[in-house]
Amino acid sequence: MIKKIVVSVTTIAFLGGCSTAAKDITPAHVSPSQYSNYDCEQVRLELLRVSGRVNEMTGKLDKNRENDNTTATVGIILFWPALFFLGGTKEQEAEYARLKGEYVALEQASIQKKCGLTAAK
């Protein structure tokens, strides 16, 4: 009976607490109209800024995911209470989704203004 409870708690903690990989975060909707007053140079600069921040956040989120996977493995094998410390910050994941949305909106603004800009993600 206790074994079943431990397995259930472990499974719930493992599945519910892990950080989300950056590639699995969906962009939040951001309207390109917020960039309607930007000229092509302003769109370019903002696209570069957002792109840089997306790259930085990708590294952080993926590192959080890697750390959670390691902790989960150790927790399952050696010390199951460690599983309660899993999970990246939801704030980082929300910021990443917003930044990805801004990136998409900036690309759309660039297309609408015929700027011909894109930045490497």
ChimeraX attribute file (.defattr): number of C-alpha atoms within 10 A of each C-alpha:
attribute: neighborCount
match mode: 1-to-1
recipient: residues
	/A:1	5
	/A:2	7
	/A:3	8
	/A:4	9
	/A:5	10
	/A:6	13
	/A:7	13
	/A:8	12
	/A:9	15
	/A:10	20
	/A:11	15
	/A:12	13
	/A:13	20
	/A:14	22
	/A:15	12
	/A:16	12
	/A:17	17
	/A:18	23
	/A:19	23
	/A:20	19
	/A:21	18
	/A:22	21
	/A:23	9
	/A:24	8
	/A:25	15
	/A:26	14
	/A:27	17
	/A:28	16
	/A:29	14
	/A:30	17
	/A:31	15
	/A:32	18
	/A:33	12
	/A:34	12
	/A:35	18
	/A:36	14
	/A:37	10
	/A:38	16
	/A:39	13
	/A:40	18
	/A:41	12
	/A:42	12
	/A:43	22
	/A:44	20
	/A:45	12
	/A:46	17
	/A:47	24
	/A:48	19
	/A:49	14
	/A:50	21
	/A:51	20
	/A:52	15
	/A:53	16
	/A:54	22
	/A:55	14
	/A:56	12
	/A:57	18
	/A:58	19
	/A:59	13
	/A:60	17
	/A:61	22
	/A:62	17
	/A:63	16
	/A:64	21
	/A:65	20
	/A:66	16
	/A:67	17
	/A:68	23
	/A:69	17
	/A:70	12
	/A:71	21
	/A:72	27
	/A:73	16
	/A:74	14
	/A:75	20
	/A:76	17
	/A:77	9
	/A:78	10
	/A:79	12
	/A:80	19
	/A:81	13
	/A:82	16
	/A:83	23
	/A:84	18
	/A:85	14
	/A:86	23
	/A:87	20
	/A:88	21
	/A:89	13
	/A:90	11
	/A:91	9
	/A:92	15
	/A:93	21
	/A:94	15
	/A:95	16
	/A:96	24
	/A:97	21
	/A:98	20
	/A:99	22
	/A:100	23
	/A:101	20
	/A:102	25
	/A:103	25
	/A:104	20
	/A:105	20
	/A:106	28
	/A:107	21
	/A:108	18
	/A:109	25
	/A:110	24
	/A:111	14
	/A:112	12
	/A:113	15
	/A:114	10
	/A:115	15
	/A:116	12
	/A:117	18
	/A:118	18
	/A:119	14
	/A:120	8
	/A:121	14
